[in-house]
Amino acid sequence: MNRFSVVALSLLIASGQTQSRQLVRSGSIPLADLAASSDINNIAVSPDGTLACVVAADVKERAAAVHGTVTLVDLVQKKARWTRQMPPPDAMANVVPVACRFHDDNVYALANADAAHAMANNAGRVYMVKYGRNGDELGHAAIPVSTESRVAIDLLAHDGKLHVIGFGKDTDANNEYYSMFVAAVDEALAFQTRVMKDGGYTQFAAVRAIGSRWYIGGDFYPRIVPKNDLPIYYANSNIKPGGGYVWSVRPLHKVVTASDHIATAIDDQATTYSLSQSRGTSSLIAVDASGKVAPAVVYKSAFCKVESFTPAARGLLAIRQSCAGSGGKRGLVWIDPAAGVETALDVLGDSPEFIIADSRNWYGVGLNGRKQEFVFGKLDAAADLHFVDKHAGVSHDLRMANLKADARGIPSFDYTYRQQGPGCAYTLAGKAVAGHDDAGGKVELEVYNPQGADGKEAPPILAFHDGGANFTVAHKDMLAPRWISFDTMLDDAARARACDKKAGRIEIMFRHTVP
């Protein structure tokens, strides 16, 4: 047995008293038609929660070409229905997808064309493709924007319509001129475009429509930029859908790496969060719906560059690159924005690629080995988990709730176990506490390194106890267990209620969760 210091474990629990929401993994769906090298650029979920779309860029380095793909995922049948390559406006164009959205019974995909890669600042065309839910292409069209160059940022649903938001650039002998554009889209792929000539946010900005207001945050170019200078800065704004700014602020991140873009996420209360980093130190700044800037929360992190960033109920989720460099491993973390605490989560494959969330659910894409997977699950206020199993005509049900740590850092959870079959029903409920040793005033948890079937040491597990009831979970997955073992002894009275009248104990491994 390996005694594990509660101080080290607290990095995994991330202050259970302050973290109110955690991730529960509900299922995964293979995306067999997506290459392992594909860049996942966006995910969206249908209003009824039954479908998801994924847009990805497949970069062909040798051919210097980029192809965009759209995949429709059925969250009810738990399968990928179809993947389509976005048709280029002409045979020579590169296509970098930006976003997908559901509207009425169709799927719309937005792309920048002629851009050699996602960071291009001079895309020749912005265009949209419309698909039926059966995968049939129903049309595609370029969006008219009266600037020399134009780049799409995002696709918003607002006031019963879809709107493309982006920025444009014009030039003369001495200067570059930046602007924003908004294009309303109708069912026939006809566009009504407005250009706002007062500076422009770049393609890395995050945008969200909340009520009658739009909020945006990201790198910003002033209206006029001398060609020998590029005074780009980070900003947040509340913009009017019809044009113009309600307010703009410049949150000042002192912890920043010039080569990385500051990541932005906007929650459903119109709070804009920006996350920057430099050499293992992160800076998180919140700007509320009125434009008030909160002081920066600065904290240490094992991760550096932010690849994907999203609000998730009362917290934030981020996919971040290891500080080891571009070849370092990616990790998914939960961020408590008030405390500045990150919790590493292992629910999105070997290499997390992209993640989104709402107030109750999360959806992401990650690499499992060399295969792309769509993974989804629940955000649960009390870390509730529901495991089920059935064999020999008997159903087994285990519910876990209130997974948290006490003031000493010792985790526990409430549980209810039920088994039911023909003519039998047995229930056991209680509170399980992690095994620990607090001799000498130092708390150490009961973490085991079991022996695997091959005789080698297996990954560590954490044990919980409640009288004669015992549980084990994978140590690394403690915040969102993928499995849990349960065993308990049965006395005569309990055996009379249990489905196997001859068994002296119950032993079961739960591997399947349900919402």
Buried (B, 14 or more C-beta within 10 A) or exposed (E): EEEBEBEEBBEBBBBBEEBBBBBBBBBBBBBEBBBEBBBBBBBBBBEEBEBBBBBBBBBEEEEEBBBBBBBBBBBEEBEBEBBBEBBBBEEEBBBBBBBBBBBEEBBBBBBBBBBBEBEBEBBBBBBBBBBEBEBEBBEBBBBBBEBEBBBBBBBBBBEEBBBBBBBBBBBEEEBBBBBBBBBBBEEEBEBEBBBBBEBBBBBBBBBBBBEEBBBBBBBBBBBEBEEEEEEEEBBBBBBEBEBEBEEBBEBEBEBBEEEBBBBBBBBEEBBBBBBBBBEEBBBBBBBEBEBEBBEBBBBEBBBBBBBBBBBBBBBBBBBBBBBEEEEBEBBBBBBBBBBBBBBBBBBBBBBBBBBBBBEBBBBBBBBBEEBBBBBBBBBBEBBBBBBBBEEEEBEBBBBBBBBBBEEEBBBBBBBBBBBBBEEBEBEBEBBBBBBBEEEEEEBBBBBBEEEEEEEEEEEBBBBBBBEBBBBBBBBBBBBBBBBBBBBBEBEEEBBEBBBBEEEEEBEBEBEEBEE
